[in-house]
Amino acid sequence: MSPKIELLAPGGDIDAIKAAIIAGADAVYCGLDTFNARNRAANISFDELVGIIRLAHEYDCQIFLTLNIIILEREFKTLAKLLSKLANTTLDGVIVQDLGMLYILKKHFPTLDIHASTQLTTHNIGQIPFLKKLGASRVNLSRELNLKEISAITKVSHEENVLTEVFVHGSLCVAFSGLCYSTSASVGNSGNRGRCSQACREEYKPTESGNKFPLNIKDNSAFFDLPALIEAGVHSFKVEGRIKGASYVHTVIDSFRKQIDGFVETGKLLEDGERLYKVFNRDFSNAFLRGDLNQSMFIENPRDNSKYHAIDKSNAISVVQIQDVEQNLNDEKEAIHADVFDKIKHLSIEKRKLSLAFSGEVGQPLTVTIKINEAHGQIITQSFAEEVMQEQVHVMHSTRSLSASDKNCLDHNAIEKRFKSFNNAEFNLTELTTNNIPQSVTIPFKELTALKNKIAALLNDGTPVLPEVELPKLVRHAKKDGDAKLSLLICDESDVNLSDVTDADIYFKLPDAYKRGCTKYVGFFKENPRLIPWFPSVLIGKDYDVAVNILEQVKPKLIVTNNTGIANRAFELGIEWIAGPFLNTTNSYALLAMKESFNCSGAFISNEINRQQMKTIARPENFKMFYSVYHPILLMTSRQCFFQQSVGCEKPRIDNGCMLSCDKSTSITNLKGVSFAIDKQKAGYPSIYNDDQFLNTEIVKDLTQLYDGFMIDLTNIGAGDKESPDKQLLIKQFEQLLKYDNSESIGYANQLSNEQLHAQDKLNSLVSGSTNVQYYNGL
């Protein structure tokens, strides 16, 4: 493992990337205009990326490309073309969320270094070997972790030869990254597709505790925690901010560069951090890192706090004093902006100029003289700035000689046709001359191809150009059983008796949190062998340890897990497992990744995609596919408390007892009058749910041939103050809906029997306030 401390900077546009490089970043992460989780950033083109890589490497700075969204089936052909191009650059790494992309990267693009995005919600030690097996060389840990938890995970990462990254500065999401569906469910803008509408920054109607921005959390800053993170073994200190401009990026990166270098040299923190307040901020908190979750993490101002910080620090009281402070701050910001752009104006990402001159004689090899010209810095004088051009000259020869012939003559058009592709993202082919080739000569075309390949390798830093990868055609396997089976999800032990009224599979949802050493559920599952354990998405520290103990002691025949750490342990134990709906599965390659690497037997397909997007997914052999047709619509889950800002709470901070004992519920209402239920089950994380329940009976007539099972969620979580329908009645109607008349193929030909139609109508009347808009909108 490298002992080097990496400072990783954001780059939303070219100027911000240049500012990060000149400020001393060890690496910059940036995105193209597709496949990245910051659609609101300016982003860059592929041609610009190639120039940026070259510029960064001149300054010993690496470039990582963000491909950190979930991928749809129809996009993989385009994605493979992009990855093929990236494989022929000197890009230093790709940042990935989707398991299907991890699969094709490892299988077809082994030269690209893979980094696991924070969108993968990595928060326990079991997830490190899972991601390592899928090809990840480094993992960006969840932002909610404290130092002790980071140290434990990093220790395991070192054992697995995996690097860890931690966000040390910038905006914080109040929700776990990758598990926020707030704007996906409400307006169709999925955070898992880079289109987050930032509902957490919105203004809401004043809550009981008097807050208008109850979800707005301060910015993260570990500026004074760097020694502890270094001690924990963290490799990369990552700064958030791809929507921020060059002035912000330069100020933050320069501040962190000086703080890191000063500490490494002297063992002391020498910077006071005041410069961080001169650029955009929402004030700062390191409460997640300290493990001290309290109300001070929230702020009522979702916009720039720099003005208010300056006023508070100056003790300005009068209007005139405040105006003076604001003017001084604006002047400082303008000075910062001017200084940064003065520093980066000479940095060029222009293409290198390339000229090819062909020559030869009969009986002699075809010769090509290659000249490469590139800007190499500037000479700055009082009157002007002049670019210093550096020229490289190389000469190459064909292996066979030219011969006289009146057929297949080698002329300018023949050469131009084969060599014009060098006018590309890396080079501007300014000249291609063939004047010194006599008429009526020829050479085998394969010689031209071989010569072209040698030139391509030369221009690619001596590395042979890799051919474009065409993904093999997926084999689509039919499901073995024609019928789709009903399954139930429960979390209340009293609901175990529902097994008396149905033959459906019954999943029992385990808690997010446990008392240390808890063994209650080991006995519970042994006493109820019909129940299938359902593991939640987030299992941190001791909670993961307890969940693993349940798995190891019970050794059930089958589990469902929304947590990849549990999936990895189940695979190691030889326990059959199904991927839960919160693993965000949207494509065939994600199914293959889980099946081939971890012997996964089935998966719930994401409720974020629509029916047409589902139809294109190819089922692997001996693999089952499931879909949740009835459930509360989760918008976000948080480690922070939602009640402090809504109804208030007498406890000043969250402790372990809050997780285990609190079961409050309330709601917040936005300025459009739409309410959202805040629900906290005992031993569960605070969560926010949509006002409507998800109910999709349409899928039964549309896609029964695709799915092996449909699940209904009977946990009552997220219902708010609504009365839940009778569970036995719901089960009866869903069973009727899934009862097919196979003799007439009803249910498989876009029609339902009269009995099914009656059940559909009954369900719609039982579930008040329901929607299946995601089934039609998709991603």
C-alpha positions in Angstrom: 0.0 0.0 0.0 1.2 3.5 -0.8 2.0 5.7 2.2 1.5 8.8 0.1 -1.3 11.1 1.2 -3.4 12.0 -1.9 -5.3 15.3 -2.2 -8.1 14.6 -4.6 -9.8 17.7 -6.1 -13.1 18.3 -7.9 -13.1 19.5 -11.5 -16.5 20.5 -12.9 -15.1 22.5 -15.9 -11.8 23.2 -17.6 -10.9 26.2 -15.5 -11.7 24.4 -12.2 -9.5 21.5 -13.3 -6.7 23.9 -14.2 -7.1 25.6 -10.8 -6.9 22.3 -9.0 -3.7 21.3 -10.8 -2.0 24.6 -10.2 -3.1 24.6 -6.5 -1.2 21.4 -5.9 -3.8 18.6 -6.2 -2.4 15.1 -6.5 -5.4 14.0 -8.5 -8.6 15.6 -10.0 -11.9 13.8 -10.7 -14.1 15.2 -13.5 -16.9 14.1 -15.7 -17.9 14.0 -19.3 -21.3 15.2 -20.6 -22.6 11.6 -20.2 -22.6 8.9 -17.6 -21.7 11.0 -14.6 -23.5 12.0 -11.4 -23.2 15.7 -11.7 -25.3 16.6 -14.7 -25.5 20.2 -13.4 -21.8 20.7 -13.7 -20.4 22.1 -16.9 -18.4 18.9 -17.5 -16.0 18.4 -20.4 -15.8 16.8 -23.8 -13.7 13.7 -24.7 -11.3 15.8 -26.7 -10.9 18.2 -23.7 -10.4 15.2 -21.4 -7.4 14.0 -23.5 -5.8 17.5 -23.3 -6.5 17.7 -19.5 -4.8 14.3 -18.9 -1.7 15.5 -20.8 -1.7 18.8 -18.9 -2.2 17.1 -15.5 0.5 14.6 -16.0 3.0 17.4 -16.7 2.3 18.5 -13.2 2.4 15.0 -11.7 -1.3 15.1 -11.2 -3.6 12.2 -12.0 -7.0 12.4 -13.6 -10.0 10.2 -12.6 -13.2 10.1 -14.7 -16.6 9.9 -13.0 -18.8 7.2 -14.5 -20.8 7.1 -11.3 -24.4 6.4 -12.2 -26.5 3.3 -12.6 -26.6 2.2 -16.2 -29.6 1.2 -18.4 -29.5 -1.8 -20.6 -29.7 0.2 -23.9 -26.6 2.2 -22.9 -24.0 -0.5 -22.8 -23.2 -0.4 -26.5 -22.4 3.3 -26.2 -20.6 2.8 -22.9 -18.4 0.1 -24.5 -17.4 2.5 -27.2 -16.5 5.2 -24.7 -14.5 2.7 -22.5 -12.7 1.5 -25.6 -11.6 5.1 -26.3 -10.7 5.6 -22.6 -8.5 2.5 -22.6 -6.4 4.1 -25.3 -5.7 7.2 -23.2 -3.4 7.5 -20.2 -6.4 8.1 -17.9 -5.6 7.1 -14.3 -8.9 5.7 -13.1 -12.7 5.5 -13.5 -15.1 6.1 -10.7 -18.0 3.7 -10.8 -21.4 3.0 -9.1 -23.1 0.4 -11.3 -22.3 -3.3 -10.6 -22.8 -4.0 -14.3 -20.2 -1.5 -15.3 -17.8 -3.0 -12.7 -18.4 -6.3 -14.4 -17.6 -5.2 -18.0 -14.6 -3.1 -16.8 -13.0 -6.1 -15.1 -13.9 -8.5 -17.9 -13.2 -6.4 -21.0 -11.2 -3.4 -20.0 -8.5 -4.6 -17.6 -6.2 -1.7 -18.2 -8.6 0.8 -16.7 -8.2 1.3 -12.9 -11.5 1.0 -11.1 -12.6 3.2 -8.1 -15.8 2.4 -6.2 -18.0 5.6 -5.9 -19.5 6.9 -2.7 -22.8 6.1 -4.4 -22.1 2.4 -3.6 -22.7 3.3 0.1 -19.6 1.5 1.4 -19.7 1.5 5.2 -18.7 -1.9 6.6 -15.7 -4.3 6.3 -17.6 -6.9 4.4 -18.1 -4.6 1.4 -14.4 -4.2 0.8 -13.7 -7.8 -0.4 -17.0 -7.7 -2.4 -15.8 -4.6 -4.3 -12.3 -6.0 -4.6 -13.6 -9.1 -6.3 -15.4 -7.0 -8.8 -12.1 -5.2 -9.7 -12.1 -2.1 -7.5 -8.6 -0.9 -6.5 -9.9 1.9 -4.2 -13.2 2.6 -2.4 -14.7 6.0 -1.5 -16.2 5.4 2.0 -19.7 6.7 3.1 -19.6 10.2 4.5 -21.5 9.3 7.6 -18.7 7.2 9.2 -16.7 8.2 12.2 -13.0 7.9 12.7 -13.2 4.6 14.6 -15.3 3.1 11.8 -13.1 4.5 9.1 -10.0 3.0 10.8 -11.6 -0.5 11.0 -12.6 -0.5 7.4 -9.3 0.9 6.2 -7.4 -1.8 8.2 -9.4 -4.5 6.2 -8.8 -2.5 3.0 -5.0 -2.6 3.6 -5.3 -6.4 4.0 -7.2 -6.6 0.7 -4.7 -4.2 -1.0 -7.5 -1.7 -1.6 -7.1 2.0 -1.1 -9.6 4.1 0.8 -10.9 7.7 0.1 -12.7 9.9 2.5 -14.5 13.2 1.8 -12.7 15.9 3.8 -14.5 19.0 2.5 -17.6 20.2 0.7 -21.3 19.7 0.6 -22.9 17.0 2.6 -26.0 15.0 1.7 -28.3 14.5 4.6 -29.1 11.1 3.1 -26.9 8.1 2.6 -25.5 8.4 -1.0 -26.9 5.9 -3.4 -30.0 5.5 -1.2 -31.7 8.8 -1.9 -34.7 8.6 -4.2 -36.3 11.9 -3.2 -36.4 13.6 -6.5 -36.7 10.3 -8.5 -40.0 9.5 -7.0 -41.4 13.1 -6.9 -40.2 14.6 -10.2 -38.4 11.8 -12.0 -34.9 13.2 -11.5 -32.9 10.4 -10.0 -29.8 11.0 -7.9 -28.6 7.7 -9.2 -28.5 9.2 -12.7 -26.9 12.5 -11.7 -30.1 14.5 -11.8 -30.6 15.2 -8.1 -32.9 18.2 -7.6 -31.6 18.7 -4.0 -35.0 18.4 -2.2 -32.9 18.6 1.0 -32.0 22.2 0.3 -35.6 23.2 -0.3 -37.7 25.5 1.9 -40.6 23.8 3.7 -43.5 25.2 5.6 -42.3 26.1 9.1 -42.1 23.0 11.3 -43.2 22.7 14.9 -39.6 23.5 16.0 -39.7 26.6 13.7 -37.4 25.6 10.9 -38.0 26.3 7.3 -35.0 24.2 6.0 -35.4 21.1 8.2 -33.2 18.9 5.9 -30.4 21.4 5.1 -27.1 20.3 6.6 -23.9 22.2 6.9 -20.9 21.6 4.7 -18.4 18.9 5.7 -14.8 19.9 6.7 -12.1 17.8 8.2 -9.5 20.5 7.9 -8.4 20.0 11.5 -8.9 16.2 11.5 -6.2 15.4 8.9 -3.8 13.9 11.5 -6.4 11.4 12.7 -7.3 10.4 9.1 -3.6 9.9 8.3 -3.3 7.8 11.4 -6.3 5.8 10.3 -4.5 4.9 7.1 -6.7 6.8 4.6 -5.0 7.2 1.3 -7.0 9.9 -0.4 -8.5 13.1 1.0 -11.3 14.0 -1.4 -12.9 17.4 -1.8 -16.5 17.7 -3.0 -17.4 20.5 -5.5 -17.8 19.6 -9.1 -20.5 22.3 -9.4 -18.2 24.9 -7.9 -16.0 27.3 -9.9 -12.2 27.7 -10.3 -11.9 30.3 -7.5 -13.5 27.9 -5.0 -11.5 24.9 -6.1 -8.2 26.8 -6.0 -8.8 28.3 -2.6 -9.9 25.0 -1.0 -7.2 22.9 -2.6 -4.4 25.4 -1.9 -5.6 25.6 1.7 -5.6 21.8 2.1 -2.2 21.4 0.3 -0.6 23.8 2.7 -2.2 22.1 5.7 -1.1 18.6 4.6 2.4 19.6 3.7 2.8 21.6 6.9 1.7 18.7 9.0 3.9 16.2 7.2 6.9 18.5 7.6 6.4 19.7 11.2 3.9 17.4 12.8 1.6 20.4 13.5 -1.4 22.0 11.8 -0.2 25.4 10.7 -3.3 26.7 8.8 -6.2 28.3 10.6 -8.8 27.5 7.8 -10.1 31.1 7.5 -9.6 31.1 3.8 -12.2 28.4 3.5 -14.8 30.9 4.7 -13.9 33.3 1.9 -15.6 31.1 -0.8 -19.0 29.4 -0.9 -19.9 27.5 2.2 -22.9 26.6 4.4 -20.7 26.8 7.5 -18.8 23.7 8.5 -19.2 20.6 10.6 -17.1 17.5 11.3 -19.8 15.9 13.4 -20.0 12.7 11.3 -16.3 12.2 11.6 -16.4 12.8 15.4 -19.4 10.6 15.8 -21.3 13.5 17.5 -24.5 13.9 15.6 -26.3 16.9 17.0 -28.6 19.7 16.0 -25.7 22.0 15.2 -25.1 20.1 12.0 -28.1 21.8 10.4 -28.3 25.4 9.2 -31.3 27.5 8.1 -29.4 29.1 5.2 -28.9 26.7 2.2 -27.0 29.4 0.3 -23.6 31.0 0.7 -22.7 31.6 4.4 -19.5 33.4 3.8 -21.1 36.9 4.3 -22.6 35.9 7.6 -19.3 34.4 8.8 -17.5 37.6 8.0 -20.1 39.7 9.8 -20.0 37.6 12.9 -16.2 37.6 13.0 -16.0 41.3 12.6 -18.6 42.0 15.4 -20.2 44.5 13.0 -23.5 45.9 14.4 -24.5 49.0 12.5 -25.8 49.0 8.9 -22.7 50.9 7.8 -20.4 48.4 9.5 -22.2 45.5 7.9 -22.0 47.1 4.5 -18.3 47.7 4.9 -17.8 44.0 5.8 -19.8 42.8 2.8 -17.9 45.2 0.5 -14.5 44.0 1.8 -15.6 40.4 1.3 -16.7 41.1 -2.2 -13.4 42.8 -2.9 -11.5 39.8 -1.5 -13.6 37.4 -3.7 -12.9 39.4 -6.8 -9.2 39.5 -5.9 -9.2 35.7 -5.5 -11.0 35.3 -8.8 -8.5 37.5 -10.6 -5.5 35.9 -9.0 -6.7 32.4 -9.9 -7.4 33.2 -13.5 -4.0 34.9 -13.8 -2.4 31.7 -12.6 -4.2 29.4 -15.0 -4.3 31.5 -18.1 -1.1 30.1 -19.5 -2.2 26.4 -19.0 -3.1 24.9 -22.3 -5.0 21.8 -23.2 -4.8 22.4 -26.9 -4.2 19.4 -29.2 -0.6 18.7 -30.2 0.1 19.5 -33.9 1.1 16.5 -36.0 2.5 16.3 -39.5 3.2 13.2 -41.5 5.5 13.3 -44.5 5.7 10.2 -46.7 8.6 9.4 -49.1 10.2 6.5 -50.9 11.7 5.0 -54.0 11.3 1.8 -55.9 13.2 -0.9 -54.1 13.3 1.1 -50.9 10.9 1.0 -47.9 8.1 3.5 -47.5 9.3 6.2 -45.1 7.3 8.5 -42.9 8.7 11.4 -41.0 6.5 12.2 -38.0 6.7 15.7 -36.4 4.9 16.5 -33.2 4.6 20.1 -32.0 3.2 21.1 -28.7 3.1 24.2 -26.5 5.5 23.7 -23.7 5.0 26.6 -21.3 5.3 30.4 -22.0 7.8 33.1 -22.0 6.3 36.0 -20.2 7.6 39.5 -20.9 6.3 42.9 -20.0 4.7 43.4 -23.4 3.5 39.9 -24.4 3.4 36.2 -23.7 4.9 33.9 -26.3 4.3 30.1 -26.4 7.4 28.0 -26.3 6.9 25.2 -28.9 8.6 21.9 -28.5 9.1 19.7 -31.6 9.7 15.9 -31.7 10.8 14.2 -34.9 10.5 10.5 -35.5 11.2 8.4 -38.7 9.6 5.1 -39.4 9.9 2.6 -42.3 7.8 -0.1 -43.8 9.2 -3.6 -43.6 8.7 -4.2 -47.3 10.0 -2.1 -50.2 8.0 -0.2 -52.8 7.7 -1.9 -56.1 6.8 -0.6 -59.6 3.2 -1.3 -60.7 0.4 0.2 -62.7 -2.2 -1.5 -60.4 -3.3 -0.5 -56.9 -1.0 2.4 -57.1 0.0 4.2 -53.9 -1.2 7.7 -54.1 -2.2 10.6 -51.8 -5.8 9.5 -51.6 -4.8 5.9 -50.6 -2.5 7.2 -47.8 -4.9 9.9 -46.6 -7.7 7.4 -46.3 -5.7 5.3 -43.9 -3.9 7.9 -41.9 -6.4 10.8 -41.6 -7.7 9.1 -38.4 -4.7 10.7 -36.6 -6.7 13.9 -36.7 -8.3 13.0 -33.4 -8.8 14.0 -29.7 -5.1 14.0 -29.1 -3.7 15.4 -32.4 -4.5 18.1 -34.9 -3.2 16.6 -38.2 -2.0 19.8 -39.8 0.0 18.3 -42.7 0.0 15.1 -44.6 2.4 15.2 -47.6 3.1 12.5 -50.2 5.0 14.6 -52.7 8.1 12.5 -52.4 6.5 9.3 -53.5 7.0 8.5 -57.2 4.0 7.6 -59.4 3.2 4.0 -60.4 4.5 2.3 -57.2 2.7 0.0 -54.9 3.0 -1.7 -51.5 0.7 -4.3 -49.9 -2.0 -2.6 -48.0 -1.2 -4.7 -44.9 2.1 -2.9 -44.9 0.3 0.4 -44.6 -1.8 -1.0 -41.8 1.3 -2.2 -40.0 3.0 1.2 -40.4 -0.1 2.9 -39.2 -0.2 0.7 -36.1 3.5 1.5 -35.3 2.8 5.2 -35.6 -0.3 4.8 -33.4 1.8 3.1 -30.7 4.4 5.8 -30.9 1.8 8.5 -30.4 0.3 6.5 -27.6 3.4 6.7 -25.4 4.7 3.5 -26.8 1.6 1.5 -26.0 -0.1 -0.5 -28.8 -3.6 0.8 -29.5 -6.2 -1.5 -28.2 -9.0 -2.5 -30.5 -12.6 -1.4 -29.9 -14.4 -3.8 -27.6 -17.7 -5.1 -28.8 -19.6 -6.7 -26.0 -20.8 -10.3 -26.7 -24.5 -10.7 -27.3 -26.3 -11.6 -24.1 -28.1 -14.9 -23.9 -31.7 -14.4 -22.7 -32.9 -17.4 -20.6 -36.6 -18.0 -20.0 -37.8 -18.5 -16.4 -38.4 -22.1 -15.5 -41.8 -21.8 -13.9 -44.5 -19.9 -15.8 -46.3 -18.6 -12.7 -45.0 -15.6 -10.7 -45.1 -16.4 -7.0 -46.3 -14.0 -4.3 -43.9 -13.0 -1.4 -44.5 -10.9 1.7 -42.1 -8.6 3.7 -42.9 -8.3 7.4 -40.9 -6.9 10.3 -43.3 -7.4 13.2 -42.9 -10.7 15.0 -46.7 -10.8 15.5 -47.1 -11.1 11.7 -45.4 -14.5 11.6 -49.0 -15.9 11.9 -49.7 -14.7 8.4 -48.0 -18.0 7.4 -51.3 -19.6 8.4 -53.2 -17.9 5.7 -50.8 -18.0 2.7 -48.3 -20.2 0.9 -46.3 -17.1 -0.1 -42.7 -16.8 0.7 -42.3 -14.6 3.8 -39.3 -12.3 4.2 -38.6 -11.0 7.7 -36.9 -7.6 7.7 -34.1 -7.4 10.2 -33.3 -4.1 12.0 -30.6 -1.6 11.0 -29.2 -1.6 14.5 -28.8 -4.0 17.4 -27.6 -4.1 21.0 -24.0 -5.3 21.0 -23.9 -9.1 21.1 -27.6 -9.4 20.3 -28.6 -13.1 19.8 -32.3 -12.6 19.8 -32.8 -13.2 16.1 -30.7 -16.3 16.0 -33.3 -18.1 18.1 -36.2 -16.4 16.3 -35.2 -17.7 12.9 -34.4 -21.2 14.2 -37.9 -21.3 15.7 -39.4 -20.0 12.5 -37.5 -21.8 9.7 -40.1 -20.7 7.1 -39.0 -17.1 7.4 -36.4 -15.8 5.0 -34.1 -13.2 6.5 -34.1 -9.9 4.8 -31.0 -7.7 5.5 -31.2 -3.9 5.3 -29.0 -1.6 3.2 -27.0 0.0 6.0 -25.1 -2.0 8.6 -22.3 -0.1 10.3 -19.8 -1.3 12.8 -21.2 -3.5 15.5 -24.5 -3.7 13.6 -22.8 -5.4 10.7 -21.0 -7.8 13.2 -24.4 -8.8 14.7 -26.0 -9.3 11.3 -23.1 -11.5 10.3 -23.4 -13.5 13.5 -27.1 -14.1 12.7 -26.1 -15.3 9.2 -23.4 -17.6 10.6 -25.4 -19.0 13.5 -28.7 -19.5 11.7 -27.3 -20.6 8.3 -30.6 -20.2 6.5 -31.1 -21.8 3.1 -31.9 -18.5 1.5 -31.6 -14.8 2.4 -32.4 -11.4 0.7 -29.9 -8.7 1.2 -29.7 -5.1 0.3 -26.1 -4.9 1.7 -23.2 -6.1 -0.3 -21.1 -7.0 2.8 -23.8 -9.5 3.8 -23.9 -10.7 0.2 -20.2 -11.4 0.3 -20.4 -13.3 3.6 -23.4 -15.3 2.4 -21.3 -16.3 -0.6 -18.4 -17.4 1.6 -20.7 -19.5 3.7 -22.4 -21.1 0.7 -25.8 -19.6 1.6 -28.1 -18.8 -1.4 -28.9 -15.1 -1.6 -31.1 -12.7 -3.5 -30.2 -9.1 -4.2 -32.7 -6.8 -2.6 -34.3 -3.8 -4.4 -32.0 -1.2 -2.8 -29.0 -2.6 -4.6 -30.3 -0.5 -7.6 -30.2 -3.3 -10.2 -31.1 -2.0 -13.6 -29.3 -4.1 -16.2 -28.2 -7.6 -17.2 -24.5 -7.1 -16.5 -25.3 -6.3 -12.9 -27.1 -9.7 -12.7 -24.1 -11.4 -14.3 -21.7 -9.7 -11.9 -23.5 -11.0 -8.8 -24.2 -14.4 -10.3 -20.7 -15.2 -11.6 -18.7 -13.6 -8.8 -20.9 -14.4 -5.8 -23.3 -17.2 -6.9 -26.3 -14.9 -6.5 -29.5 -16.8 -7.3 -31.8 -13.9 -8.0 -32.4 -10.2 -7.8 -35.1 -7.6 -7.3 -35.1 -5.2 -10.3 -35.0 -1.5 -9.3 -38.4 0.2 -9.0 -36.8 3.3 -10.6 -36.9 1.9 -14.1 -40.0 1.6 -16.3 -41.6 -1.3 -18.1 -39.8 -0.8 -21.4 -36.4 -0.6 -19.6 -37.3 -3.8 -17.7 -38.1 -5.7 -20.9 -34.6 -5.3 -22.3 -33.0 -7.1 -19.3 -31.6 -10.5 -20.1 -32.0 -13.1 -17.4 -28.9 -15.2 -16.8 -29.2 -19.0 -16.7 -30.8 -20.4 -13.5 -31.5 -17.0 -12.2 -34.7 -15.6 -10.7 -36.0 -12.0 -11.1 -38.3 -10.3 -8.6 -40.2 -7.0 -8.3 -41.9 -5.2 -5.5 -45.4 -4.3 -6.5 -46.6 -2.8 -3.2 -44.5 -0.8 -0.7 -44.0 2.6 0.8 -41.9 4.9 -1.4 -38.6 5.6 0.4 -37.2 9.0 -0.4 -34.2 9.1 1.8 -32.5 7.4 4.8 -30.2 9.2 7.1 -27.8 8.7 10.0 -28.8 12.1 11.2 -32.0 12.8 13.1 -34.9 14.4 11.2 -37.0 15.1 14.4 -34.7 17.7 15.9 -35.6 20.0 13.0 -39.2 19.0 12.6 -41.0 18.3 15.9 -37.9 18.9 18.2 -36.3 16.6 20.6 -35.2 17.0 24.2 -32.0 15.0 23.5 -29.1 17.4 22.4 -27.5 14.7 20.2 -28.1 11.2 18.8 -26.8 8.3 20.7 -27.1 4.5 20.3 -30.2 4.5 22.5 -31.9 6.7 19.9 -31.4 4.2 17.2 -32.7 1.3 19.4 -35.6 3.0 21.1 -36.9 5.9 19.2 -40.0 5.2 17.0 -41.3 8.7 16.3 -43.2 9.8 13.2 -44.2 13.1 11.8 -44.4 14.9 8.5 -43.0 18.0 6.7 -44.8 19.9 3.9 -43.1 21.8 1.1 -44.2 25.1 -0.2 -46.2 23.4 -2.9 -48.3 21.8 -0.2 -47.0 18.3 -0.7 -46.4 16.4 2.6 -43.8 13.7 3.3 -43.9 11.3 6.1 -40.9 11.1 8.5 -40.7 7.7 10.1 -38.4 6.1 12.6 -38.9 2.5 13.6 -37.2 1.1 16.7 -33.7 0.0 15.7 -34.1 1.7 12.3 -32.6 4.7 10.7 -34.7 7.9 10.3 -36.3 7.9 6.9 -38.6 10.0 4.8 -41.3 8.6 2.6 -43.5 9.8 -0.2 -47.1 10.6 0.7 -48.4 8.0 -1.7 -47.7 4.2 -1.5 -46.4 2.4 -4.5 -49.0 0.0 -6.0 -48.4 -1.5 -9.4 -50.9 -4.0 -10.5 -50.4 -3.2 -14.2 -47.1 -5.2 -14.2 -49.0 -8.4 -13.7 -50.6 -8.2 -17.2 -47.5 -6.5 -18.8 -44.5 -8.5 -17.6 -45.5 -11.7 -15.7 -43.4 -13.6 -18.2 -40.3 -11.7 -17.0 -40.7 -12.2 -13.2 -40.5 -15.2 -10.9 -42.0 -13.3 -8.0 -43.9 -10.2 -6.9 -43.5 -8.9 -3.4 -45.8 -6.9 -1.2 -44.4 -4.9 1.8 -46.5 -5.4 4.9 -44.1 -3.7 7.4 -46.3 -0.6 7.9 -43.1 1.4 7.7 -43.5 4.9 6.1 -47.3 4.9 6.4 -47.3 8.1 8.5 -50.6 8.7 10.1 -52.5 6.7 7.5 -54.4 3.6 8.5 -52.9 0.5 6.9 -55.2 -1.9 5.0 -56.0 -5.2 6.6 -53.0 -7.5 5.8 -54.9 -10.7 5.3 -57.3 -9.0 2.9 -54.4 -7.6 1.0 -52.8 -11.0 0.7 -56.0 -12.5 -0.5 -56.5 -9.9 -3.3 -52.8 -10.2 -4.4 -53.1 -13.9 -4.6 -56.2 -13.6 -6.7 -54.4 -11.1 -8.9 -51.6 -13.6 -9.5 -53.9 -16.6 -10.2 -53.6 -17.4 -13.8 -55.8 -19.4 -16.2 -53.0 -21.1 -18.0 -55.3 -23.0 -20.3 -56.3 -19.7 -22.0 -53.0 -18.0 -21.4 -54.8 -15.2 -19.6 -52.2 -13.0 -17.7 -49.6 -13.6 -20.4 -51.3 -11.8 -23.3 -51.9 -8.4 -21.9 -55.2 -9.3 -20.5 -56.5 -10.3 -17.1 -59.4 -12.6 -16.2 -62.5 -11.2 -14.6 -61.4 -12.5 -11.2 -58.1 -10.7 -11.6 -59.7 -7.5 -12.7 -61.9 -7.7 -9.6 -58.9 -8.2 -7.4 -57.2 -5.2 -9.1 -60.1 -2.9 -8.5 -60.3 -4.1 -4.9 -56.6 -3.4 -4.3 -57.0 0.1 -5.7 -59.8 0.8 -3.3 -58.0 -0.7 -0.3 -54.8 1.3 -0.8 -55.7 5.0 -0.5 -53.2 7.4 -2.0 -51.2 5.1 -4.4 -49.1 5.7 -7.5 -47.1 3.7 -10.0 -45.8 6.7 -11.9 -42.2 5.4 -11.7 -43.3 2.3 -13.7 -44.1 4.6 -16.6 -41.6 7.4 -16.2 -38.5 5.3 -15.5 -35.0 6.7 -15.8 
